[in-house]
Amino acid sequence: MPTTRDYYDVLGLEKTASADDIKRAYRRLAMKYHPDRNPDDAQAETNFKECAAAYEVLSDTNRRTNYDRFGHAGLRGTPGHDFRSMNAEDIFSMFNDIFGGTAAGGARGRSRTGVPRGYDLETEVELELEEVLTGAERDVEFRRLDVCQACDGSGAKPGTAPTVCSTCAGNGQVQQAGLGGMFRMVTACPHCGGRGKVIVDKCSECRGQGRVSIPRALMVKIPPGIHDGQAVRVSSEGEPPAQEISPSGKGIRGDLHVIVRIRDHDQFERDGDHLLIALPVVFTQLALGAKVPVPTIDGNSAVLTVPTGTQHGAIFRIDGQGLPNLRSEKRGDLVVIVQLVVPKKLNEKQRAILSQYAESEELDVLKKPPSFWDKFKGAIKGG
């Protein structure tokens, strides 16, 4: 499906994304927007086609190169995937990674042990930066497909049963010639959708799908130190195996992935486990030295000793006042950048004192000060 949106934006990726990143992003979004999961949802269908178009380009090395250089204009007149240039293992691997099966007709949606496995689901929660310090709990509400109780997942009207598909003779698969006639592919039967059976009288509750969408709510614990974009996996809160694999839903449920988004803070900036803060100070504090209170993420304050003659933009570290590491729980540092605040108005006494000082002031303006960014990088790296 043609689109004017940036393909990397469609898949939620940076331009530096690897081939595996592209494959994983497409698989996740394809499952999220698949029409079977979003019946009568035109926007979901549009998103699904848009993701497929983006994947077709970005997963092809030559087309991706042209797209990176020239944008959509670089794709004009270029063909899609050339499967003839790929070896069989590459083709089978691609189908397995994206669709959960193989081009040779392997068990779609099965775990490595061969047990049917359902789809994973994804949702998002938002945290304040302060909650990264302590961890948090969130009530999460989402919808998932579950086995229809009226027909026990068969999709057939209670009291009836599906009939054997005449197209695939109940196998659920048919053979099709590949591009260029180089190989033959075993694909799901287009008539029965891979089920091997056809439903004549459909269940009124699930409309023959064997699955119904139900609301689900649960509480999720977010650990301290989590980063924006990371996910908390809640085991077995996804969907049951697909109807064509396991009508009754027996097998392994998928998981729920709760993506964490962290709101921007009005005082602190995050850099890994460290926190950065700009601290306003006045001229006398820099010139004479001072002990200055610095806000900390826990709502308290730490005392920063500003040495005599400190320059605007100087950087200090306060150990252990950053955020906890997700694995070790050791807290990072608070990096303080002092910023000189010049008063906009002076009273007569202040003006007189500063005027007197100005008469005795000497400053070597030709001396090159250290680069601010050099100091900043050194502070972050612990130099």
N, C-alpha and C positions, 0 to 999 in steps of 0.2 A: 504494500500500500504506500503510494507516494506521500511524503510528508515534508514540510518546510522546517520542522523542528530539528535542532541539532541531535544527531543520533546518540552521541554520548549522553546528552541530557535526557533523552528518552529512556536510556537504560540506567540512568543515575550514576554515571561513571566519569572519571577524569580521562583526559586524552592519553595519559600514561598507563592506562589499564592494560593488564596482561590478557592473553588469550583465555586463560582460565577465569579471570575476573569477568570477562565478557560472557563466557558460557554460563557461569553461575548466575549473573545478573539476569540474563535472558530466561533461564530456567525458572528463577524465582518469580519474575513478572509474568511469564507465560502461564504459570500455574495460578497466579493471582487473578488474571484477567480472562482466563479461558471461558468461552461462552457456556460450556456445560456447568460452570460454577456460578455464572451470572446470567441466568435466563432472563430474556426480555430486557437486558441492560445494554442499550445501544452504545453508551460511552465505554463500557468495559470491552465490547467487541472492537470498537475503534482503537482502544489502547492495545488490545491484543495484536491487531494487525500492524500497528505502529511499531511495537516491540519486535515483531517478526521481521519487518523491513529493516530495522536498525541492526538486528543480529545478522541478517543476510549479508550486509555490507561490512560490518566491523569484524566478523569472523573470517572474512576472506582477506588474506594479506595484501593482494594487489589492489583490490577495491578500497580497502581501508587506507592504503597509501595515497591513492588518488583523492579520496574524500578528505584526508587530512590536509592535502595541499590545495585543493580547489573547491572543497565543499560539495554541495549537491551537483554543481555544474560538472564536477569531475567524474560523475557516474553516468553521464549521458552516453549511450551507445556501448556501455560495458555490460558484459553478460553476468549472470548470477554465478553461483558456485559451479566450478568445473569439476564434477565428481570423477571424471576420467583421469585427472591428475593426482588423485588420492589413492593410497593403497587401501586394501580391504580393512585392515586393522583401524586406520584412521576413521573410515566411514562408520564402522561398528561402534567405535569409541564415542563418536559424536552423537549417534542415536541413543546410546546408552546413557551418556551424561545429560542430554537434554530431555529425553522422553522417559527415562527410567527403564528402557528395554534395549533391544538390539535390532539392527536391520535384518537379521536372520530370524526374527520372530521370537526372541527370548522373552522371558516373563516380565512384562511391563509392570512396574510398580512393586517389584519384589526386593526384599533385602538381600544381603549377601548370603544369608543362610537359606534363601529360597522361600522364606515365609512372606506372604503378601503384606505390603506396607502401604499405609495411606499417605496422603499429601501433608506436607508441613504447611502451617499458616503463619501469617505475619501481622503484627499490629504495632502501634507506637505509643509511647508514653513520654511526658515531658517532666524534667526535673529542674529545680533551681540549683545553682552552683553550690549553695550551702548544703544541699542534700547529698552531693557527691562526697562530702566530708563524712557524713554519718551513715549513709545508706538510706533507703526509703522503702515504703510499701505503696503499691498502687492497686486500686481496683480496676481491672481490665474487663471490658465488655467487647465481645466480638460475635460473629456468626460463623457457623461451620456446617458442613453437610454431615448428616448422620443417617444411619440405616432407618428406612421407613418402617414404622412399627405396624402399619396396616397390612403390608404385604411381606414383611420380614425381609425386605431388600430385593425381592424378585422382580418388582416392577409390574407384576401381573395383578389383575383384579382378584381380590380374595375369592377363593373357590375355583380359580382357573390357574393354568400354568403356561409358561412360555412354550413355544413350539420350535422344533429344530429348523435352523436357517437353511433354506434351499440353495442359497448361493455358495456357501462354504461347507455345506453338509455337516454343520455343527462343529467345524474345526475352529472357527473364529478368525481364520487367516486365509488369505489368497495370495497367489504369486503374481508379481507384475514385473515387466521388463524394465531395467534401469536405463538411465540416459546413455545413448549411444549403443545400446544393446550389449554392453560389456559385462553385465552381470544381472542376475535376477534378485529381486527383493521380495521378502515375505512381509506383507503388511496386514493390518487389521481389515477384516471384511467390511466393505463400505455399506453393506446392507444391514448387518446386525451390529456394526460397531465393535466387532471383536468378541462379542458375547457368545456366539455360536447358536444363539436362540433368538427368536423374534417374539415380541409380545403383541398378541392380537387384541386382547382386552386389557387396557392399561388401568393400573391402580389410580383411583381418583385423587388420592392424597399426594402422591409423588409424580403423577402423570407419566408413569412408566419408567422413571429414572431410578427407582429403588433407593433414592436418597432424598432427604428433605433438609431444607435450611432451618437451623434452630439457633436461638440466642444462647450465649454462654457467658457467664461472669465468674471471675475468680480473682484472688488477691495474689499479686506477684511481689516478691522481695527483690529489691535492687541493691546489689552490694556496694559498699563504699569504694570510691576510686574509679568507678566506671567512666568511660569516655563517650563523648557524643558519637552516635552511630554504631556503638557496640550493642550486642543483643543478649538478652537473658533467655535461655532455652528452658521452656517448661515441657518436660517429657510427657508424651502421650496425650497432649491436649489438642492435637491436630485432628485430621479426618481419618475415618476408617479406610481400608483398602477400597479401590474403585469397584463399582458394581460388576463390571465385566470380569474382574479377577476373583472377587469373593462376594457374591450377592448377600450373604448373611453378615458380612462385615468382619468375619473372623480373620485374625492376623494381627499385625502390629499397627497401632495408630501412629499417625505422624506426630510431629512436635509443634508447639507454638513458639515462635520466635518474637520476643518483645523487644523492638528496637528502641533504644533510649536516645532522646533528644534533650540537650541541655541548653537552657535559655542563657542568653548573654547577660552578663552582670554589669551594673553601672559603675562599679569600683574596681573589680578585679578582672584581669585577663589571664587565661589559662595557657600554660606551656608545658605539656606533659603532666608531670606531678607537681610542677612549680606554679606559683601564682605571681603575677606581676601587678604592681600598684604604683600609680603616679602620686607622689606625696608633695603637696604644696607647702613651701616654706618661704620665710621672708629673708631679706638681705642680712639682717643682724644675726639670724640663726646660722647662716652660712659663714659669715665673716667671723663671728665670735665663738661659734660652736654651741651646741645645745643638745638637750635630751628631748626628743620629739616623740609623742605617742603615734603609733601606726595602727590603723584598724586591721583586724585579722578576720578570717573567714568564719570563725566560730562566734563572732559578735563581740569579742573582747578586744584588747589592744596590747601591743608589744611596745617596748621602749627602744627607740633607735638613737644611738649616740652619734651625733653629727660632729665630726672633728672641725676644729678651727680652720678656716680657709677653704671649706668645701665649695666646689664649683657647681654651677647649675648643670643638671643632667648627670650628676654623680650617681653611681649605682651601688647599693648595699644589699647584703643578703641576711635574712633572719632565718636561721636553721630551724627546720621542723615545723614551720608555720604554713606549709603548702597543703596539698591534698595527699591522701594515702595512695600508695601503689596498690593496684587491684590485686596483685598476687602476694607481695611481701607485706603489705599494709604499712610499710615505712613511709612516713610523710615527707614530701618534698619541701622546698624552701619558699619563703616569701621574698621576692626580688623587689626592692624599693628603689624607685627612680625619683630623685628629688628635683622638684621644679620650682624655680624662683618665681614668686608672685610679686609683681611691682604694683604698689598702691596707685590707684587712679586719682585720689585726692589726698592732699597733705594740709594739715593745719599750719598756722604760722610758726609755731615752735618747731615742728618737724622740718619745715622748709629751711628754717634758719640753721638748724643743726646739720642738715645735709649740705647746705651751701658752704658752711664752714669746713666740712669734711672734704668737699669737692676741691677746695683750694689747696689742700695738702695731698690730694690723691695722685698717685703715680701708677701707670699701667703700661706694660710693654705689650702693645697691641700687635707687634710683629711676630711675637712668639706663637708658634702653631700649637694649639692645644691637641690633646689626643682625640682621635675620631670617636664620636659618640657611639657609632655602631660597633667599633672595635671594642669599646668598653662594655657595651651591651652584650655582645657575643661572648666576651670573656666571663661576664657575670653569670650568664646562663650555663656556660660550660664548667663553671666552677673555678675559672681562672682568677 
